[in-house]
Amino acid sequence: MDLDMLKRIAEALERMAPAPLSTPEFTAASGFVWHVAPDRLEPVLDISRVELKLLLGIDRSRDTLLENTRRFAAGHAANNALLWGARGMGKSSLVKAIHGALIAEYPDLKLVELQREDLPTVARLLNHLRGAPYRFILFCDDLSFSHDDQHYKSLKAVLDGGIEGRPENVVFYATSNRRHLMPRDMIENERSSAINPAEAVEEKVSLSDRFGLWLGFHPCNQDAYLAMIDGYCEAYGLVVDSDELRAEAIEWQATRGARSGRVAWQFFTDLAGRHGVSLR
């Protein structure tokens, strides 16, 4: 094989290989999304979130996570947090709202979103965050694992950090509908089919134990649901007859078959649209 042929092969391989991620420009935004192939941190100039004061019915979880995040932003010790529980009760909204509430006081606090399917690349992401003069909330929304899913092993790199340890300037927040990050029938199947049932279950269930904070979110009652809608009306200056508002809100949740913060916001979005009120 002649030298020209080798040179062409080398050039072709170089074109195929993804370029290494340059040093991220963290001053570009307060929030980023991690993408792979090629690796990059995409700045988010306008993070979609609601104000912290509008998240009602989750006071204990709100106060606990806010205090934990404030300590972290100030450079003190803080725990990784798992926000688990009912759908639509403000788990991911709380993470984004707390970040929004603190960035004025702590402008070096950054929010980085990581997709569950990209967990195997988390070590590469941590290498870019480690040592940067910023504090990072690494956020994974709707985290869960199926019976043949090995991504949970990658998550241990974030929670435990291997021999390097989790970077001092990174804290990990995840949301999940499941307390142990996997369905109950999967846990029972592991227990019934493994050679050593206890060890098989322990390996996966113990993953959630690695979160220092477990914050539970539970379905709201009707009073809390209506209070959420009242709060939205007050925040956006929408005046509606109270009896009419209550009747419409109850009818809306009845058609959805559920009450939650998400259902309350969806009702208010419809209500605002009918009254010509913009939510931006």
Steps between C-alpha positions, in 0.01 A plus 500: 500500500657832392533814707222688318254220574590505871460877505153479343395234751624714790312804367181296460522369855559853627187623324296213647617557856302764691696807591580528870275734694660841534495674837133589557412869510320493833446876497259458206203395715390381842367171361636237261390172342755222450498348150714222358624401153672740506537589868389853573335715763223695330416828679134565586441874498141485626434215744135392510390530862244645736571716802569320826213675678250343257590143602246428771427187702864383510626727776720250683672374186538856373663627818730198535626513141535878507717487812711216359552691174580824680771326701643348184496834314683661792778242471397282793424129522171386345324174418392350170118495490237262363158660449254213465126452498178591324500626144443869443565612858787735417814290536688633197335842535640525853858437389478766228317746725758470778781560252315808373445626855869474592691619192457869589676433830738238360571583132755219473231237557435312173231245411608218267237258369604144420269261314458152648617332179825698517597372846781282354677823398476660843869446577592713198259769613640504852850547359383826341328620815775399741724790584289767328451813716124439522253293702294252298163341569505191279132426432346181359123508455272192505773255600407130505641166388357190335595138570777486236622856546866536598497881510462490877865393524603826331297693756725368775780710349299811584386390843816329621759634256731198500853562623489863382186577696215720388632844405467740791328752274228259377181383670257257336120543509271242339123464474315172473149362540659204680661511840750228411537611135350177365155338494394276787440201269860527383622484860279198568622330182862548604417352840331193352740416217849580626739241641548726798174700519608734777817607319323546165241730652747681722726603211223693326282614788801634689558749219234730645670473840794689355291818492541692824158661464176317416219747443153350453226661289145377553165565325337822617151539641233727354578793728867499398403466133269802520761697696749443218256645248425798726874562525540497123207742458650740755850481348375578148233752601209293373172588676222239478188452712600261777197271469540480123871433534446222755231330291709508182814380680319204656342408168842517332665264750203263477548467123870429556435247774776647716604796713856627488705812450528417130122468463456831686745673264331348192163628620646845566663506156159433344337760725764764419462434129123546518551833677770622263781486755856418386713282728833631371 
